[in-house]
Amino acid sequence: MTEYRAGGTDLMERRASGRSTGPIVDLRDRGLRSIETTEEGGLRIGAMVTVDTLATDPALSAAYPALALTAGALATPQIRRAATLGGVLLQRTRCRYYRNEHYECLKTGGEGCPARGNPGERAVVLDVGPCVAPHPSSVAMALLTYDAVAEIEDGPRRPVAGLYGDGARDHLLDPSDLLTAVVLPPPIDGERAGYKRATGRASAEWPLAEAVAHLTVRDGVIVRAGVAVGGVAAVPLRLPGVEAALTGHAPSEELFARAARLDWTPAFPETAYKIPVTATLIGDVLAQAR
Amino acid sequence: MRLTFNGGPREHDPGPDDTAADVIRTVFGATGTKVACGAGVCGACTILVDGEPKVSCLLPAAHLDGTEVTTVEGVGGDHPVQRAFVECDALQCGFCTPGFVTEAVAFHDRWRKDHEGTPSREEVAAALTGHLCRCGAYENIVAAVRQACAGVFDDREPVPARVEAPAKVAGAAEYTVDVSLPGMLHGVIVRSRLPHARVTVKSPEMSEKTSPASAAGRPVAGFVRLLQGDVVRYTGQPIAAVAAETPALARELAERVTVDYEALPSVVDPAEARRDGAPVIFADAAAQKAAPSSAEGAGFPGRWRGNVRSGYASAWRGRAARRRLDAAEERNAPGYFAATFTTSGQSHTALEPHASVADWRPDGLTLHVSTQALPHVKAAAAKRWNPPKVEVVAQHVGGGFGSKLGLSTDVVAAVELSRRLGRPVRVAMSRAEELTDTGYRPGTRSELRMLGTPTGGLAAISLDVSGHGGVSTGSMVATLGLLMYGRGPRHFRDRDVIGNAPPASPFRGPGGPPFAWAVEQGVDEIAHRLGADPLKLRRTWDGNRRRRALYEIAAELPLWRDRPATPQTGRYRRGVGAAAANWIYTADVDTKIELTVRDGRIVARTATQDIGTGVRTVIRNAVREVFPDADVVVEVGHSDAPHGPVAGGSRSTASVGPAARDAAGKLAAHLGGKPVGAAEGVTVLGERPKDRRGSAVPVSMDHLRVGRGLAGAVHITEVEVDTLLGHTRVTRVWGGIAAGAIYNRTAARNQCEGGIVQGIGYALYEERITDPRTGVVLSANLEDYRLPGVNDTPEMTIHFHEDGWDHVPGGGVGLGEVCTVSVAASVGNAVFNATGFRPLDLPIRPDRLLEGMPR
């Protein structure tokens, strides 16, 4: 199976471990590195734009602060300099069984999920099945809150949300599909954002859970809210219920606490702790975005 | 592709899977760039691509086309950052140093373009986030970068804090993984895919590329069997080894080794393994006797029952202890505490993997090996293979922590393959192999019962510890209790619970951290229940006068005096905890230091190795005490020199220091006041003088003598807990060390800080995870096996209490182990102080903290 190579930060590790063995098409000379303003006034971000640029580009961080904050918090500075927008959206799962050459699973072309019998505290708390590893893409999570759209070479556009399914696959594109850009709708003036992840160490770690939010307040009332979470399900997860609970109300600690309540049923006892942790994170990022 | 490499043009056509690191190290021959994790986590391989730091282990080599690449060699050796690293002692083993240096150079150059003054600690740490230092030298690294940015080293040469620092910061220090001999082949280990099986192994069919002999008649590939017998007992157990012209060809050949498995019933999880009816892993006395051991030296004797090997009780009035404990339990005595503590296995994961280059020739064996035990490896290799002569070389060693003490798989495979093929062979572990099968600190389950009184001392204690070292025996934890807290009645027993998992090995202070994790939390809990000050209680119980001095100093620290007293409320809570440790004092009493005057310089030689402790500098400084102006060259890392110590058991400094002083004294006596040059060509041999009043154990084992007295440590640790996210951050640590006179204050402080950082890793992050069904080690990369990073490093203060070792020549003993033993326990006590939750299980993960905290 041919695979595209962008920054290589995921693929090269899978090449070394033997998880990826097919031919490679390297995208280094394909361009896709520009950030352009669209006719509607939004931004089109090339798939080869680095995560570091997502985090630091002044125009981009002013327009879409939730995206920039998320990008700036992931992995390490070196990885952010090499990893690309396209790559982080389409990266493969970090499941420790998938990454271990001793196992086959539904994502390696085999059957079943060896992690399901031994999920551990890093697994999903919402079981959308069949994979129990959380989706790794923080950037995808942030893009969901902006209704971003992915451009596919020689194919129809599709919402970023439509890149992900039920956890059977890390993304729904065919191997031959090339994601060329992500288009963001026009930014809203005065939007503020927050991002936070729960980890064991202080930094450089995949999140146990993470949350991102942006709020736009007019005349003391929230007119637009975007909230999404990661580390909890096999897909990046937008929370329209939380957004609806916020919209039309004056921002306050009480409102945030009420909106952040999650009536989830834990998939595994080992991950039940992620529910209060995620609720805390949502409250925290809303406070940051206030 | 074409690129500019360290200032010059280069061309090369890389393969699609080649990484930038591969090409730089093997094609361009620039081995300053190190590969440690191979997964972009540790940053050791960082290079500058068009001025931007990138991890070269994940960077496709093809992406270098048209770029300007600078590696540590290209930085030069005289950059202000390098000067600062040299003077600030910003390294220990040095294997991570080239990566830190290149990253820091980029930060420094960028920062100074538009800043004046000194960057904050946080700014520097943020830039270094993608780098790991297993020795834990972060404090000095950050300090060095800040000083370089402040311009401290713009106009002056540094004063090297340790002898080899200039070579290490320039990428010029040669480690075993950097050794490349003409005609060298690459070896790969074939390992068991099952946790328990009977196997038959067939040597692979050789293809054209891997035919046994090339046209020139020289073998280009080969196979040797490593497994003795026909039973494998853990997934990952070495079965065979193959070698070929390139690592890729060797891996291909390894795939073609046929291993037929007849699966046997297996049991991985210790709780299952100890049950009646569990599959028995060592069925008879012969198999039990051949089981690997994780003990340093001889393990304790024991009796087998199924998979459980029980030691004999080590007791002092053991029956009285149990009677008192039972009575206290029955009447619910306030000073009684009983609990079961567990610890996870801890992997050493030195950043330089286990690696060997063996060159077997008719006239003898030359063995380059990443080892802490050069003299031991030489003796063991001579005994095992009996070549005409053995020469062992270890110029620089990228960390060990106890895992590199013997004839490990890499050594055996490299020697056997080289002997078979008549060509040099390199065998280096991948990070997955390193994290699977190069040993680890055994996991433990400790049943503790203690009865304390506020004034009368420790009334009774019993500790029963099961060690979980996979197929290995020799976990010794409880027995250390004979050395702590006076002479009250006590009962200790150690056991091994055998499972189908890889064997453990000694790890820095074997048994110490899990012992402290249980007992030091027990002391803290009893103090809490009695309403006593935990330091005062320890002072009352503890007869060791050196540690009592530390308690007194610690008790006066604002950090301790201002600790939160009452149960707290609120989301973020601060807590302060104390814990104490001791460790036996050992020395290699046969250590010799040879001094020769050569070209007007004093050359010091001994057959030891530097794993990052700074042993070269201890020797140089000792000679300089007698010859302050002499040019002193220290040559270690070669077995031809006179006998030197193994770097283990905290023995090096107290062995080489006195011997070097003795040698310097002898040379001075020879010179009789004349200048050094007058003794050109003269050689003297220094010996380690004996301790006054003898040693604790009157015989040496393998040159090692256990001396009189115990080194002591007290750690006072402050944490901040986010009680909603379960996140624990260690903010400040005071480490008091009672190891007598300090030979090299800078390096000693560096090592004690590293001991704290490793202890924090043990307390909060490090967790060896083995799949309970298949026995596969799941924490087989540095993403899943999490080491503390620069942002996890607290503010640290190290205090040396230097009295009390007058009976030892030089007046001081080793501290490499005692400085880490009590750290995790002090974190546990601080978490309790902050939250009211007594953490029983290591590591203190967020989910465990959230689960256990009182609501």
Contacts between the chains, C-beta under 8 A, distances in Angstrom:
chain1	res1	chain2	res2	distance
A	5	B	60	6.5
A	8	B	58	5.8
A	8	B	59	6.4
A	8	B	60	4.7
A	8	B	63	7.1
A	9	B	40	5.9
A	9	B	58	5.1
A	12	B	17	7.7
A	12	B	19	6.2
A	12	B	57	7.8
A	12	B	58	4.5
A	12	B	59	7.5
A	12	B	60	6.3
A	13	B	38	7.6
A	13	B	39	5.2
A	13	B	40	7.0
A	13	B	58	6.2
A	15	B	17	4.9
A	16	B	17	7.8
A	16	B	19	7.8
A	16	B	38	6.2
A	17	B	432	7.9
A	23	B	16	7.8
A	24	B	16	5.0
A	24	B	17	7.7
A	26	B	16	7.4
A	26	B	60	6.9
A	26	B	62	6.2
A	26	B	63	8.0
A	28	B	60	7.9
A	28	B	62	7.0
A	28	B	63	5.7
A	28	B	65	7.9
A	75	B	40	8.0
A	75	B	130	7.7
A	76	B	40	7.6
A	76	B	41	7.8
A	76	B	43	7.2
A	76	B	129	5.2
A	76	B	130	2.9
A	77	B	53	7.2
A	77	B	126	7.7
A	77	B	127	6.6
A	77	B	129	6.1
A	77	B	130	5.5
A	78	B	40	7.0
A	78	B	43	6.3
A	78	B	46	6.3
A	78	B	53	5.6
A	78	B	54	5.4
A	78	B	55	4.7
A	78	B	103	7.7
A	78	B	130	4.6
A	79	B	40	5.6
A	79	B	55	7.0
A	79	B	58	7.9
A	79	B	130	6.8
A	81	B	52	5.5
A	81	B	53	7.3
A	81	B	54	5.8
A	82	B	54	5.5
A	82	B	55	7.3
A	82	B	58	7.0
A	82	B	59	6.4
A	94	B	783	7.2
A	96	B	769	7.6
A	96	B	778	4.7
A	96	B	779	7.5
A	96	B	784	5.2
A	97	B	778	7.2
A	99	B	781	7.0
A	99	B	784	7.9
A	100	B	776	6.2
A	100	B	778	6.3
A	100	B	780	6.5
A	101	B	432	8.0
A	102	B	193	7.0
A	102	B	235	7.1
A	102	B	774	6.5
A	102	B	776	4.5
A	103	B	774	8.0
A	103	B	776	7.4
A	114	B	771	7.8
A	117	B	773	7.3
A	118	B	771	6.3
A	118	B	772	6.5
A	118	B	773	7.7
A	120	B	769	7.4
A	121	B	845	6.4
A	121	B	847	4.3
A	198	B	725	4.7
A	198	B	726	7.5
A	198	B	727	6.8
A	198	B	846	6.6
A	199	B	727	7.2
A	200	B	727	7.4
A	200	B	764	6.5
A	200	B	765	5.5
A	200	B	786	6.5
A	200	B	843	7.9
A	200	B	845	6.3
A	200	B	846	6.0
A	201	B	764	7.7
A	201	B	765	5.8
A	201	B	786	6.1
A	201	B	788	6.9
A	201	B	789	6.2
A	201	B	791	7.3
A	201	B	792	5.3
A	202	B	729	6.6
A	202	B	789	7.1
A	202	B	791	3.7
A	202	B	792	5.2
A	203	B	129	5.0
A	203	B	789	6.5
A	203	B	791	4.6
A	204	B	41	7.5
A	204	B	129	5.2
A	204	B	130	6.2
A	204	B	789	5.7
A	204	B	791	7.7
A	205	B	786	6.9
A	206	B	783	7.3
A	208	B	846	6.3
A	208	B	847	7.6
A	270	B	847	7.2
A	271	B	847	7.8
A	273	B	726	7.1
A	273	B	846	7.3
A	273	B	847	4.4
A	273	B	850	4.7
A	273	B	851	6.3
A	276	B	724	7.2
A	276	B	850	7.1
A	277	B	724	7.4
A	277	B	725	5.8
A	277	B	726	7.0
A	277	B	846	7.4
A	277	B	850	7.1
A	280	B	724	4.3
A	280	B	725	5.9
A	281	B	725	7.4
